[in-house]
């Protein structure tokens, strides 16, 4: 199936610094990508929908100035956690939809996730 | 609004036995239903989905799910569990095929030898 990559897989940073996470669709183009946050042993919480060439759409309660999303190309979306604090520590996962073989329908493919630890 | 409930945090089965992971949903209009599996420190992997048609959907790794409109359920099943099936399973619902999904809280499946 389609492949979505994330970089870095793990990052540790000091409180107050900014961290950028990249999400790439490796063998397909994605006009829309999604960013999720997952707490330990908890479900995925949708943070925002990343739209290529336009502003991201944020879910209620997600600070857009805190979590900056840029979808500059059809294969790359970035999430920047600005002025990170320990409460931002989490597992961040991106996803993108790709047509299944034969183009019959679309399937959501997830990246492997990025573990952020803010000290 | 759309929502998903996975009533069991944990499901334990013996290897070779059938397994069921439960999911119920709520969505306006026709539902698009999905099952994903997550291994430790990894992203989610797609297992199967229901859009329309046959209520019994077959997916990856021998899993299947049955859509029941009257009970608003989409339970995940497998006739014979493997130890390697042990993982965290998420049910998700959307009101479109490629739109944002709402996920259940997840069910940890443990298959013991």
Interface residues (C-beta under 8 A of the other chain):
Chain A: X1 X4 X6 X32 X34 X41 X42 X43 X44 X46 X49 X91 X93 X95 X97 X105 X106 X107 X108 X109 X110 X111 X112 X113 X115
Chain B: X34 X36 X41 X42 X43 X44 X45 X46 X49 X51 X90 X97 X98 X100 X101 X102 X103 X104 X105 X106 X108
